[in-house]
């Protein structure tokens, strides 16, 4: 870390401490890491996409459908 960075952190110690406290609280609620259900679901999505792409080229309609499905899931997660 640079001298300027050290000075910035010192000048903003209250905000730094608050952010670290929030991160520790979230980590403690989830056992120190992301919830296993979320990790499993993310891996399932990656696997499904990898398998589908591996079957061959996607048509324009298929590409749009997959993108729309992922976008809808992302919006739903953001609202949670």
Phi, psi and omega in degrees: 000143181280168175299320179297321179294318177299317179295319179299313179298318179297319181290337182244032185304321181299313180294321179297313180298319180296316180295316179296321178297316179298317180296320178294321179296316178296316180299317180296322180295332183250025176066026178091000180200181179297153179300137182300329179297323180288319178300314179300314181296320178296317179294321177299317180296313179301318181294315180300316179295316180298316180295318181294316179296326180291341180282348179134179184300150177260141175287168178301318180295318179295317177301313180296320180295315180296314179298318180295322179295315179294318178299319180296320178296317180298317178297318179298318179295318180299327182280347182287000000 
